[in-house]
Amino acid sequence: MALSICGLGLLDETEVETIPRDARPAAGRSAAPARLGPSEIFRLWERQDPTSRDALYAYVKTTFGKRVTALAADELDTVRQWIETRGDGPAPEMATDVA
């Protein structure tokens, strides 16, 4: 109560009891799914290739013509899927012909 006077609007443990059960998130789950952002893309990338982001930057620039930080939510999801499925080889768009 005192925090709301200061403008923080946080509930204390006694006020939580006044929220109806059906309005509370289920135990172990957050109320809303986490938003996929550039920082999550960088985290996923660094799990696979902690030495360089060059291939990631090249894929994003070739595919979308943008920087990672300028991608829309659906584009970020496409990049996430590419990272998860790319394995150890280069992206299909970056493959070079060896004659």
N, C-alpha and C positions, 0 to 999 in steps of 0.2 A: 504494500500500500504506500509506504513512504517513497519507494522508488518511482511510482507513477507521478507523485507530486513533483519530483525532479525531472520528469519528462522521459524516463526510461521505460515505463510501461511494462515492467517485468512482473510475472506472477511469483508469489512466494509459495511455499509448500501447502499452506492452508487454502489458497485460492484455487489450486489445481483440482481439489475435490469438488469444486462447483461446476467444472466442465462436464457436460454429459458424456457418458462412455462412448456413444457412437460418434462423437466429434473428435475423439482422441485417436492418434495413429496407433496401429497395432504394435505390440511389443516387438522390438527387434527391427522394425522398419521405420524409416523416416516418413514424414507426412507427404513430401513430394520427392520425386526422383531427382538425383543430382543432375545439374545441367552440365552437359559436355562442353568443355571450353578448351582453348588452346593449351592451357597448363596441363590438362589431362592428356592431350595428344602428345605433348612433350614427355610426360611421365611414361606413357605407353612406349614411345619410341626409345627412350633411354633404357628400358628393360631389354630391348632387342639389340640396340647398337649404342652403347654409352660413349663411344669414341667420337662420333661425328653425326651431325644432323644434315649433312649435305644431300643425301639421297631423299630424305623427307622433304627438304626445301625444294629440290628439283621436281619431285612428284607433284607437290602442291602447285608449284608455278606452272608446270606443263599441263596439269589437269584443269586447274581453275583460273590460272592467270593472276593469282593473288598470293599474298603472304599468309602464313598460318594464322596469324593474329587477326586477319581480315575475313576469315571464312564464316559463312552462315552456319546455323545449327545442322542442317542437312548435309552440308559439305564436310563439316567436322565429323559427322557420322560416317560418311564415305571414307574419309582418311583413316578413321579408327578401324573400319573393316579392312582396309588395305593393309594397315600395320599388322593386324591380327592374322592375316592370311598370307602375307608376303614371304614368310620363311627366311631363308638365307640368301635368296637370289634377288636380282634387281627387279624393280617394278616393270611390268610389261611395256609401258610407255617409254622406259629408259633403256630397254634392251638394245644391244647393238648387233649388227650382222657381222659375223666373222666369216670371211671368205677364204 
